């Protein structure tokens, strides 16, 4: 079996995470906004067409024994409208969300934490994870998250250089 996947590691679409009423404890309302940005749709269409082109080329074509299973089986490469709709129906998270706690100096401009991860307006509360990254790195988020945590831990313990 051959499987080929593609993904936008650095999407332009921006989703939201909203909290409910403080005392009622409902789950957060998460809107990932997949493919909402037109550039994301164009890039995913390009990726789909490129994957199809590669899989039709020897030696990969010799490994293919059946039809495309997803995301757009039976839809031709030039049917942009149907390909876009198929992608929108199949897209899912790359599971590396970042940036839900904007870093910055001014909470009035949407900043949740300062440059050292301290939450504005709440004493002794810090955030030291991927949520304070300003953009998605073009790689897995594990190592940058460890780096953020290490820097903030060093500041907390007074061992920062």
C-alpha positions in Angstrom: 0.0 0.0 0.0 1.2 3.5 -0.9 0.1 6.6 1.0 1.2 10.1 0.1 0.2 13.0 2.2 0.6 16.7 2.1 0.0 19.6 4.6 0.3 23.3 5.1 2.8 23.6 7.9 2.6 27.4 7.9 -1.0 28.3 7.1 -2.2 31.9 6.6 -5.6 31.2 8.0 -6.1 32.1 11.6 -8.5 30.4 13.9 -9.8 31.3 17.3 -10.1 29.8 20.8 -12.8 31.3 22.9 -13.7 30.7 26.5 -17.2 30.5 27.9 -18.5 32.1 31.0 -15.9 31.9 33.8 -18.2 30.2 36.3 -20.0 27.7 34.0 -16.9 25.8 32.8 -18.1 25.0 29.3 -15.5 23.6 26.9 -13.6 26.1 24.8 -15.0 27.0 21.5 -12.3 26.2 18.9 -12.5 27.3 15.3 -9.4 26.2 13.4 -10.5 28.2 10.3 -9.0 25.6 8.0 -8.5 26.9 4.4 -10.3 30.1 5.2 -7.5 32.1 3.7 -7.5 32.1 -0.1 -3.7 31.5 -0.2 -4.1 28.4 1.9 -6.7 27.0 -0.6 -4.3 27.8 -3.5 -1.4 26.2 -1.8 -3.4 23.0 -1.0 -4.6 22.8 -4.5 -1.1 23.1 -5.8 0.1 20.4 -3.3 -2.7 18.0 -4.4 -1.9 18.4 -8.0 1.8 18.0 -7.4 1.2 14.8 -5.4 -1.0 13.4 -8.1 1.7 14.3 -10.7 4.4 12.6 -8.7 2.4 9.4 -8.1 1.7 9.1 -11.8 5.5 9.2 -12.5 7.7 6.1 -12.7 8.7 4.5 -10.3 5.9 5.6 -8.0 3.2 4.8 -10.6 4.4 1.2 -10.6 3.5 0.9 -6.9 0.0 2.2 -7.3 -2.6 -0.6 -7.5 -5.9 1.3 -7.1 -7.7 4.6 -7.4 -7.1 7.6 -5.3 -8.9 7.2 -2.0 -8.8 10.8 -0.7 -9.1 13.7 -0.8 -10.8 14.0 -4.3 -11.2 10.6 -6.0 -12.8 10.9 -9.4 -12.3 14.6 -9.7 -10.0 15.8 -12.5 -6.9 17.9 -11.9 -8.4 20.9 -13.7 -11.8 21.0 -11.9 -10.7 23.7 -9.4 -14.1 24.2 -7.9 -14.8 20.5 -7.0 -11.1 20.0 -5.9 -11.4 22.9 -3.5 -14.7 21.6 -2.1 -13.2 18.2 -1.7 -10.2 19.5 0.1 -12.3 21.6 2.4 -14.3 18.5 3.3 -11.2 16.4 4.0 -8.8 18.9 5.7 -7.9 18.4 9.3 -5.4 19.8 11.8 -1.8 19.0 11.6 -2.0 18.9 15.4 0.6 21.7 16.0 -1.5 24.7 16.9 0.4 27.7 18.2 -0.2 31.3 19.0 -3.4 31.2 21.1 -1.8 33.4 23.8 -0.3 36.3 21.9 3.0 37.7 23.2 3.4 41.4 23.4 3.7 44.4 25.6 0.2 45.8 25.4 -2.9 43.7 26.4 -5.1 46.4 24.8 -3.7 45.2 21.5 -4.4 41.6 22.2 -1.3 40.5 24.0 -1.9 37.8 26.6 1.7 37.4 27.9 4.9 39.6 27.9 8.3 38.6 26.4 9.0 36.3 29.4 5.7 34.5 29.3 4.1 36.4 32.2 0.3 36.7 31.8 -0.7 40.3 31.8 -2.9 41.2 34.8 -2.4 38.0 36.8 0.5 37.8 39.3 2.7 34.7 39.3 1.1 33.1 36.3 3.2 32.3 33.3 2.8 30.4 30.0 5.7 28.4 28.7 4.5 26.4 25.7 3.6 26.7 22.0 0.6 28.9 22.6 3.0 31.9 22.9 4.7 31.3 19.6 3.9 34.2 17.2 3.7 31.9 14.1 3.8 28.2 13.3 7.4 27.1 12.8 8.1 25.3 9.5 8.8 22.1 11.5 7.4 20.0 14.3 6.6 22.3 17.3 8.3 20.0 19.9 11.8 21.4 19.9 10.8 25.1 19.8 8.4 24.4 22.7 11.2 22.9 24.7 13.4 25.9 23.9 10.6 28.3 25.1 10.2 26.3 28.3 14.0 26.1 28.9 14.4 29.9 28.5 11.5 30.7 30.8 12.7 28.2 33.4 16.1 29.8 33.3 14.6 33.2 33.8 12.6 31.9 36.8 15.6 30.3 38.4 17.9 33.2 37.6 20.2 31.0 35.5 19.5 32.8 32.2 22.7 34.0 30.5 
